[in-house]
Amino acid sequence: MRYYVHLIHNHPFVHPDDLKFRNSERRLTYSQKQLVNDFSSINMGPNKAFNVLKQYHGGYDKVGVTVVDCKKFKRDVIDYVGENDADMVVNKLLKKQEWLSDFRSHILLVVMGN
């Protein structure tokens, strides 16, 4: 008895209408990342940010990302910032002071010791 294997696929792996939902096709653009981050700073989460993106673009299928992608981005930002939140603010103020001659900031550093 012999078996024959056909190595050619006669159907696509993903329906053409669903290609936009593959991981390789979903990427947050810079402006979308900025929106998710801005919403976080006013205590509105990634779900609300995604809903705004959905309304702006005209539907779920036109956003280019899913709500899970927005949640993962927010999680990654929190992981990146971690305990260095205050350091980032101080560095931003110091850089701003270097570039803008009119800008002055007074920073009080408190060192916590043993």
N, C-alpha and C positions, 0 to 999 in steps of 0.2 A: 504494500500500500504506500502511495506517495502523497505528500502534502505539498502544496504550492503556496508560497507567501507572496502577496502583492505588496511591495514596499511603497507604492504610490498611494497617497491619500486622495480619496475622491470627494472629500468634504473638508471645509475649513474647520480648524480647531475652535475658533470663536466666530460667532455670527457677526457679519460686517457692521451691524448696528451697535454691537457691544464692544467694538474695538477700543473705543475711548475710555472704557472702564478698566482696561488692563493696567497693571502697576507701572509698566514702562511708558504708558501714555499720560499718567496722572502726575502732574507737577504743579506745585504752588508757584505762581509768578511772584515777582518782588512786590507788586502792589497788593496781591492777595495776602502775602505774608505780613505786610505792613498793616493791612486792615485787621487781621487776626490779632496782631500784637497791640494795635491801638484799642481794640475792643477789650482786650485783657486789662489794659491800664485803667479803664473805666468800669471794671468789674462786670463785664459782659463776656461770657465765655465763647469758645469756638463754635458752639451750636448756633448762637445768635449771629456770629460773623458769617457762618455758612449760609444762614437764611437770608442775610443781606446780599451776599454774593449771588444766591439763587434768584432773588428778585431783580437784581441789577442786570444779570446776564440773560434772564428770561426763561429759566427752568433748570432742573437738576442736570439734564444732559448737556447743557451748554456751559456749565461752570468750569469743567475740566478737572475737578477734584471732588472728593467725597467729604462728608462731615468727619469721617475717621481720619482723613489726611489732615484736616484742620486741627483735630485733637492731638494727633501725633506731633504736629509742628509746635503746638503750645507746650506739650510735654518736653520736647527737645530743647525749647528755649529755657524752660525752667531748669532742666538738667544742666544746661550750659552755664547759666548764670549762677545757680547754686548759692554758695555762701559768699560770693564775690559781688553781691548786689551793691553794697555801699562803695566798694572800691571802684566799680564802674562809674558810679555817679561822681565820685571825687575826680577820677581821671577825666571825665567829660567836662567838668567845670574847669579843671586846670588847662585843658586843651583850648577851651573856649576863651579863657583868659589870655592865652598866648596869641590867639588869632585876632581877637577884638580888643583894641586898645581902650575902649570905653567900659569894658566889662570888668568888674571886680567881684571877687568872691572871697569870703572869709571862712576858712575851713578850720574847725577845731578837731584835732586828732586826739582821741583818747586811747591809750594803749592799755589793754587789759593784761595784767601780769599774774604770776602765780601767787 
